[in-house]
């Protein structure tokens, strides 16, 4: 595949209403993309990933902890998380919807 067009509403339409869900909608040798949803008050149970990742907050508000650092995030926030970094969303004040990009580096 050399290119493809996605629509966020179409990608998220079949996810459902569970409190925490990740749905991958693109995978290539170098990159994968998905939608990650966290409901208000949910617990983010992520563990460190093998690849670098970028989050784009589509909607919702929470705090993000990476290592010992914390930051408020909300719509329009773009977060880069290096491979193997401990990270999680917490104090999820509003239902969150995030666009997630994983860079597959062959580690």
C-alpha positions, -999 to +999 in steps of 0.1 A: +000+000+000+015+034-009-012+055+007-046+053+024-071+078+037-088+073+071-117+092+088-116+093+126-154+089+129-153+058+107-123+043+126-140+048+159-175+039+150-172+002+158-151+005+190-181+004+214-185+018+249-160-001+270-140+020+295-106+013+280-099+001+245-072+003+218-081-004+181-053-005+156-064+006+121-031+007+102+001-014+103+031-013+081+067-025+086+077+009+100+045+023+116+012+014+132-017+037+141-046+032+164-073+049+185-070+046+223-100+054+244-101+059+282-133+066+300-136+092+327-122+077+359-106+047+341-073+032+351-047+032+323-029-001+326-002+004+300+033-010+303+064+004+285+064-003+248+093-015+226+088+014+201+087+051+202+051+064+202+032+097+197-002+105+211-025+131+197-054+140+221-086+142+200-108+148+230-108+145+268-086+157+296-063+139+320-028+140+334+001+121+318+030+107+338+062+098+321+089+085+345+086+110+374+073+139+353+036+148+351+017+171+327-019+181+320-031+171+286-062+179+266-075+183+231-047+192+207-019+180+229+008+160+211+029+137+233+061+119+223+070+089+245+104+072+239+106+035+237+107+016+271+095+047+290+071+041+319+040+062+312+003+063+319-027+086+319-043+093+353-068+116+368-089+111+337-114+140+341-132+135+308-136+106+284-105+105+263-099+096+226-064+096+214-047+089+181-017+068+186+013+063+163+040+036+170+073+038+151+085+003+145+123+006+146+132-031+147+144-031+183 
